[in-house]
Amino acid sequence: MSKALVAYFSASGVTAKVASRLAEAARADLFEIKPETPYTSADLNWQDKNSRSSVEMRDASSRPVVAGKVANMGDYDVIFLGFPIWWYVAPHIINSFLEGYDMTGKKIILFATSGGSGFGKSVAGLQDSSPGATVMEGKLLNGNPAVAELKDWVDSLQL
Ligand SMILES: Cc1cc2nc3c(=O)[nH]c(=O)nc-3n(C[C@H](O)[C@H](O)[C@H](O)COP(=O)(O)O)c2cc1C
């Protein structure tokens, strides 16, 4: 397989857990996309239309700042990009992450966790932030999949 990176954002730890298992399954490096200003539980309250996440997700141009960078992005051909589904799509910090690099020629495979929703229009929203890359809807990884199951999925992608 080409050299792979698992990059993920996780606000409450669910995606983080599956991301580290996926990195093991894919023998990939792991990078956490951390917001410069962490999300508090009040920020994550989707029932409050004035919470930080509600305000950001209503504004298509919001780009929460990412702390830190992948130093050797040029080394990777494949990026597994993971996030929780927020309002039926990827959180806008995922757009911020992608826009911080030249992703031309890379294959970007999405994975997500959610309360049940699928990827919705995530691919279209993220493709715009990574011109020249191929963004693929990968898999919803709900239900705590084991490393062996994740490995089967990675193998099936024939990267
Ligand atoms: C602001 C916000 C919006 C959410 N929107 C959705 C949604 O549209 N559909 C859904 O199924 N789950 C939604 N969820 C639930 C998360 O996707 C789910 O709990 C996820 O596994 C959290 O992952 P994390 O712990 O890595 O942050 C939302 C959660 C938050 C905080």
The ligand as a MOL file (V3000), in Angstrom:
LIG
                    3D

  0  0  0     0  0            999 V3000
M  V30 BEGIN CTAB
M  V30 COUNTS 31 33 0 0 0
M  V30 BEGIN ATOM
M  V30 1 C -22.7290 19.8890 17.0260 0
M  V30 2 C -23.0790 18.4620 16.7580 0
M  V30 3 C -23.8590 18.1350 15.6730 0
M  V30 4 C -24.1880 16.7910 15.4210 0
M  V30 5 N -24.9270 16.4990 14.2990 0
M  V30 6 C -25.2270 15.1920 14.0450 0
M  V30 7 C -25.9860 14.8440 12.8660 0
M  V30 8 O -26.3740 15.6790 12.0600 0
M  V30 9 N -26.2860 13.5210 12.6940 0
M  V30 10 C -25.8830 12.5370 13.5610 0
M  V30 11 O -26.1830 11.3770 13.3350 0
M  V30 12 N -25.1300 12.8400 14.6560 0
M  V30 13 C -24.8040 14.1420 14.9070 0
M  V30 14 N -24.0370 14.4450 16.0180 0
M  V30 15 C -23.5250 13.3370 16.8630 0
M  V30 16 C -22.0570 13.0110 16.5560 0
M  V30 17 O -21.8350 12.8320 15.1710 0
M  V30 18 C -21.6340 11.6990 17.2640 0
M  V30 19 O -21.9310 11.7550 18.6320 0
M  V30 20 C -20.1470 11.4230 17.0430 0
M  V30 21 O -19.8900 10.0290 17.2030 0
M  V30 22 C -19.2400 12.2130 17.9920 0
M  V30 23 O -17.8900 11.9300 17.6810 0
M  V30 24 P -16.6570 12.5180 18.5250 0
M  V30 25 O -16.7740 11.9410 19.9170 0
M  V30 26 O -15.4600 11.9950 17.8080 0
M  V30 27 O -16.7520 14.0010 18.5010 0
M  V30 28 C -23.7160 15.7610 16.2780 0
M  V30 29 C -22.9220 16.1120 17.3910 0
M  V30 30 C -22.6050 17.4410 17.6330 0
M  V30 31 C -21.7480 17.7820 18.8190 0
M  V30 END ATOM
M  V30 BEGIN BOND
M  V30 1 1 1 2
M  V30 2 1 2 3
M  V30 3 2 2 30
M  V30 4 2 3 4
M  V30 5 1 4 5
M  V30 6 1 4 28
M  V30 7 2 5 6
M  V30 8 1 6 7
M  V30 9 1 6 13
M  V30 10 2 7 8
M  V30 11 1 7 9
M  V30 12 1 9 10
M  V30 13 2 10 11
M  V30 14 1 10 12
M  V30 15 2 12 13
M  V30 16 1 13 14
M  V30 17 1 14 15
M  V30 18 1 14 28
M  V30 19 1 15 16
M  V30 20 1 16 17
M  V30 21 1 16 18
M  V30 22 1 18 19
M  V30 23 1 18 20
M  V30 24 1 20 21
M  V30 25 1 20 22
M  V30 26 1 22 23
M  V30 27 1 23 24
M  V30 28 2 24 25
M  V30 29 1 24 26
M  V30 30 1 24 27
M  V30 31 2 28 29
M  V30 32 1 29 30
M  V30 33 1 30 31
M  V30 END BOND
M  V30 END CTAB
M  END
